[in-house]
Amino acid sequence: MSLDSLRPRAEAGAGSTPGPATEARGDDRGLKTAGAGRNRGRGARGGEQLMVPEAAFTSYYGRPVVKPAPWGNDIPAYLFLGGLAAGSSLLAAGADLSNRPDLRRIGRIAAMLSVGAALAALVHDLGKPSRFINMLRVAKPTSPMSMGTWILTAYAPAAGLAGIAELAALLPRRPAALDCLLGLGARPAGLVAAALAPALASYTGVLLSDTATPSWHEGHRELPFVSVGSAAAAAGGLAMLAAPVEQAGPARRLAVGGAMLELAMERKMEGSMGITAEPLHSGRAGGLMRASRALSVGGTLGAVVLAGRSRALARLSGAALLAGSVCTRFAIFEAGQESARDPRYTVVPQRERLARRSHVSA
């Protein structure tokens, strides 16, 4: 086959599809149009106007840049239960020192049951208990997960001993030696648990923000405070549900303070997160966050205005604060997972940081 036989096809293709052949023929229609556009840009704005819009980012094959965390609902449940245990230990220690036996009993038993359920949720997510034990082979101060494992391991026996002592006191018959042993160990154990409680309540926020998940990482300044506020609101709300009104004053104050801290730091966090705050306002995470705010505000108002006058209203306010804390944990978890699935939430903050660095260096 000769080259002459192929020439008509090549010329037909060049005429129908823009390409190098069009430029070879000297067709300058596109150049004239582009030149006219640039001239209009100079006349209107005094500078050169781009004729091609800025390219929108898309990842390879539409896949996420960052993989979502391989966690199920066990993890937000663990975050909530750990915070509830920590807040309950603090409340129980204060009640013990201020001679509020009913409030102390509720706090210690709640802390014991909550930390037990939190450990169960964590082990269930890991798959088998040996994986949790394997994490204790190393203590790495720069790893929130390693430090959190050790904090939980130190906290759980102390909270468990204090809780068992309260349960034993409810038994109609018990050996005198056991009664003496538990009675002597209950207060020290409760105080040790209270001393570890702030670290247990806050490390979960540090753990999430230390990941590459965009919505968690961008909220690293405020997320630990949100965790602490949520823990305090949950513990105070639970105590308001179960404690007598006359002894529940510290629980109301703890719940109100925690809810106010949580709401304030959530607002500040969303303002500092930029585009990565979008998942907190849409989808399942958005619905949970709106429910959390409504429950927290309603529970706070009820605790401040009415809970000290009525046992029923105290329980209602406490239930609202407890449910608001649950919604907060699951909302933040869902928002982080959603931000990892969309490449925009990874790439746009990176470009913004690069632009800021370039501006500072210039």
C-alpha positions in Angstrom: 0.0 0.0 0.0 1.4 3.4 -1.0 1.4 6.7 0.9 -0.8 8.2 -1.8 -3.6 5.9 -0.9 -3.6 7.0 2.7 -3.5 10.8 1.9 -7.3 11.3 1.5 -8.1 9.7 4.8 -5.5 11.8 6.7 -6.8 15.0 5.1 -10.4 14.0 5.9 -9.4 13.3 9.5 -7.6 16.6 9.8 -10.6 18.5 8.6 -13.0 16.9 11.0 -10.9 16.7 14.2 -8.7 19.5 15.5 -5.1 18.5 15.9 -1.6 19.0 14.6 -2.8 18.8 11.0 -4.9 21.8 11.5 -2.0 23.9 12.7 0.2 22.5 9.8 -2.3 23.9 7.3 -1.9 27.3 8.9 -5.5 27.5 10.2 -5.3 30.4 12.6 -9.0 30.8 13.4 -8.5 29.5 17.0 -5.5 31.9 17.5 -7.6 34.9 16.3 -10.4 34.0 18.7 -8.0 33.6 21.6 -6.3 36.8 20.7 -9.6 38.6 20.7 -10.5 37.2 24.1 -7.2 38.3 25.5 -7.7 41.8 24.1 -11.1 42.0 25.7 -9.5 40.9 29.0 -6.9 43.6 28.8 -9.5 46.2 28.1 -11.8 45.2 30.9 -9.4 44.5 33.7 -6.0 45.8 32.5 -4.4 42.3 32.6 -4.4 39.1 30.7 -7.5 36.9 31.0 -7.3 33.1 31.1 -9.3 31.5 28.4 -9.3 28.0 30.0 -11.1 27.6 33.4 -9.0 26.3 36.3 -9.1 22.5 36.3 -11.1 20.8 39.0 -9.4 18.1 41.0 -10.3 14.5 40.5 -8.4 11.6 41.9 -7.3 8.5 39.9 -10.4 6.5 39.0 -12.5 8.5 41.5 -10.8 6.8 44.4 -10.2 8.6 47.8 -6.8 10.1 48.4 -7.0 9.0 52.1 -8.6 5.7 53.0 -11.4 5.9 55.6 -10.5 4.5 59.0 -11.4 0.8 59.1 -13.6 1.3 62.1 -17.2 0.5 62.7 -19.7 1.8 65.3 -17.7 0.1 68.0 -15.2 3.0 68.0 -17.6 6.0 68.5 -19.4 3.9 71.2 -16.0 3.4 72.8 -15.3 7.1 72.7 -18.6 7.9 74.4 -18.3 5.2 77.0 -14.7 6.1 77.9 -15.7 9.7 78.3 -18.7 8.7 80.4 -16.5 6.6 82.7 -14.0 9.4 83.1 -16.6 12.0 84.0 -18.3 9.6 86.4 -15.1 9.0 88.3 -14.5 12.7 88.8 -18.0 13.2 90.0 -17.8 10.2 92.3 -14.5 11.5 93.9 -16.1 14.9 94.5 -19.1 13.3 96.0 -16.9 11.1 98.2 -15.0 14.1 99.6 -18.2 16.1 100.1 -20.2 13.4 101.8 -22.8 12.6 99.2 -23.1 8.8 99.4 -25.8 8.3 96.8 -24.1 10.4 94.2 -20.8 8.7 95.0 -22.3 5.3 94.6 -23.9 6.2 91.2 -20.7 7.7 89.9 -18.5 4.7 90.9 -20.9 2.1 89.5 -21.4 4.0 86.3 -17.6 4.4 85.8 -17.1 0.6 86.4 -19.8 -0.4 84.0 -18.9 2.2 81.4 -15.2 1.3 81.2 -16.1 -2.4 81.1 -18.4 -1.7 78.1 -15.8 0.5 76.5 -13.2 -2.2 76.7 -15.6 -4.7 75.2 -16.3 -2.4 72.3 -12.6 -1.8 71.7 -11.8 -5.5 71.8 -14.7 -6.3 69.5 -13.4 -3.8 67.0 -9.9 -5.3 67.2 -11.2 -8.8 66.7 -9.7 -10.6 69.6 -8.4 -9.7 73.1 -4.8 -10.6 72.3 -4.5 -7.6 69.9 -5.2 -5.3 72.8 -2.6 -7.1 75.0 -0.1 -6.8 72.2 -0.4 -3.0 72.3 0.9 -3.1 75.8 4.3 -4.4 74.6 5.4 -0.9 73.7 4.9 2.5 75.5 5.4 5.2 72.9 4.9 8.8 74.2 4.5 10.2 70.7 1.6 7.8 69.9 -1.9 8.8 71.2 -3.0 5.2 70.7 -0.2 3.7 72.7 -0.6 6.2 75.5 -4.4 5.8 75.5 -4.0 2.0 75.8 -1.8 2.5 78.9 -4.2 5.1 80.4 -7.1 2.8 80.0 -5.2 -0.2 81.4 -4.3 1.9 84.5 -7.7 3.4 84.9 -9.9 0.3 84.6 -8.7 -1.6 87.7 -9.0 1.4 89.9 -12.5 2.2 88.6 -13.4 -1.4 88.9 -12.3 -1.8 92.5 -14.3 1.3 93.5 -17.4 0.1 91.7 -17.2 -3.4 93.2 -16.9 -1.9 96.7 -20.2 0.0 96.1 -21.9 -3.1 94.8 -20.7 -5.1 97.7 -22.1 -2.6 100.1 -25.6 -3.2 98.7 -25.4 -6.9 99.5 -27.4 -8.0 102.6 -24.7 -10.4 103.8 -21.0 -10.2 103.1 -17.9 -11.5 104.9 -16.5 -9.0 107.4 -13.0 -9.4 106.0 -14.1 -8.6 102.4 -16.1 -5.6 103.7 -13.1 -4.2 105.5 -10.8 -4.8 102.5 -13.2 -3.1 100.1 -13.9 -0.3 102.5 -10.2 0.5 102.9 -9.5 0.3 99.2 -12.5 2.1 97.8 -11.5 5.7 98.4 -7.9 5.3 97.2 -9.1 3.5 94.1 -11.7 6.1 93.4 -9.2 8.9 93.8 -6.7 7.2 91.5 -9.5 6.7 88.9 -10.4 10.4 89.2 -6.7 11.4 88.8 -6.5 9.5 85.5 -10.0 10.6 84.3 -8.9 13.9 82.6 -6.4 12.0 80.4 -8.9 9.3 79.6 -11.5 11.9 78.6 -9.2 14.0 76.4 -6.9 11.5 74.7 -9.7 10.2 72.4 -9.9 13.7 70.8 -6.1 13.7 70.4 -6.3 10.2 68.9 -8.7 11.2 66.2 -7.0 14.4 65.3 -3.6 12.6 65.0 -4.9 10.6 62.0 -4.8 11.8 58.3 -8.6 11.9 58.1 -9.3 15.5 57.0 -12.2 16.6 59.2 -10.5 15.1 62.3 -7.1 16.4 61.6 -8.2 19.9 60.8 -10.0 20.1 64.1 -6.9 19.1 66.1 -6.9 22.3 68.2 -10.4 22.0 69.5 -11.3 18.3 69.3 -9.8 17.3 72.7 -11.8 20.1 74.4 -15.0 18.9 72.6 -14.2 15.4 74.0 -13.8 16.6 77.5 -17.0 18.7 77.4 -18.9 15.8 76.0 -17.6 13.5 78.7 -18.6 15.9 81.5 -22.1 16.5 80.0 -22.7 12.7 79.7 -21.5 12.0 83.3 -23.5 14.8 84.7 -26.6 13.9 82.7 -26.4 10.2 83.9 -26.1 11.3 87.5 -29.1 13.6 87.1 -31.1 10.6 85.9 -30.3 8.4 88.9 -29.3 10.6 91.9 -31.7 12.3 94.3 -32.3 15.9 93.6 -30.9 17.1 96.9 -27.6 15.4 96.1 -27.4 16.1 92.4 -26.2 19.7 92.5 -22.6 18.9 91.5 -23.9 16.7 88.7 -26.0 19.6 87.4 -23.1 21.9 87.5 -20.8 19.4 85.8 -23.3 18.7 83.1 -24.0 22.4 82.4 -20.3 23.3 82.3 -19.5 20.3 80.0 -22.3 21.1 77.6 -21.4 24.7 77.4 -17.7 23.8 76.7 -18.7 21.3 74.1 -21.0 23.7 72.3 -18.5 26.6 72.4 -15.6 24.5 71.1 -17.7 22.8 68.4 -18.5 26.3 67.1 -14.9 27.4 67.2 -13.7 24.1 65.6 -16.1 24.5 62.7 -14.9 28.0 62.1 -11.2 26.9 62.0 -11.7 23.8 59.8 -12.4 25.5 56.5 -13.9 23.3 53.8 -13.5 20.2 56.0 -16.3 21.4 58.2 -18.8 20.7 55.4 -19.4 17.0 56.3 -20.6 18.2 59.8 -23.5 20.0 58.1 -24.8 17.3 55.6 -25.9 13.7 55.5 -26.0 11.5 58.6 -23.3 13.5 60.4 -25.2 16.8 59.9 -28.4 15.3 61.3 -26.6 13.9 64.3 -24.9 17.2 64.9 -28.1 19.2 64.8 -29.7 16.7 67.2 -26.7 17.0 69.5 -27.0 20.8 69.7 -30.8 20.7 70.3 -30.5 18.1 73.0 -27.5 19.8 74.7 -29.2 23.3 74.7 -32.5 21.9 75.9 -30.8 19.8 78.6 -28.7 22.7 79.7 -31.7 25.1 80.0 -33.6 22.4 81.9 -30.7 21.8 84.3 -30.2 25.5 85.0 -33.9 26.6 85.3 -36.0 23.6 86.4 -34.0 20.5 87.3 -33.4 21.5 90.9 -37.1 21.7 91.6 -38.5 18.5 90.1 -37.1 14.9 90.0 -39.0 14.3 86.7 -37.5 17.4 85.0 -34.1 16.5 86.4 -34.3 13.1 84.7 -35.6 14.6 81.5 -32.8 17.1 81.4 -30.2 14.5 82.2 -31.5 12.2 79.5 -31.2 15.0 77.0 -27.6 15.8 77.9 -26.7 12.1 77.8 -28.3 11.7 74.4 -26.6 14.9 73.1 -23.2 13.5 74.1 -23.9 10.3 72.2 -25.0 12.2 69.1 -21.8 14.4 69.3 -19.5 11.4 69.2 -21.2 9.7 66.3 -21.6 12.9 64.4 -17.8 13.6 64.6 -17.0 10.0 63.7 -19.3 10.0 60.6 -18.1 13.4 59.4 -14.5 12.2 59.5 -15.3 9.1 57.5 -17.2 11.1 54.9 -14.3 13.6 54.6 -11.9 10.7 53.8 -14.1 9.4 51.0 -14.1 12.8 49.1 -10.7 13.8 47.7 -11.7 17.5 47.9 -11.3 17.5 51.7 -7.7 16.3 51.4 -6.5 18.3 48.4 -8.1 21.7 49.0 -6.6 22.2 52.5 -3.2 21.1 51.2 -3.3 23.7 48.5 -4.4 26.4 51.0 -1.5 25.5 53.2 0.9 25.7 50.3 -0.5 29.1 49.2 -0.1 30.4 52.7 3.5 29.2 52.9 4.3 30.8 49.5 2.8 34.1 50.6 4.8 34.1 53.8 8.0 33.2 52.1 7.4 35.9 49.4 
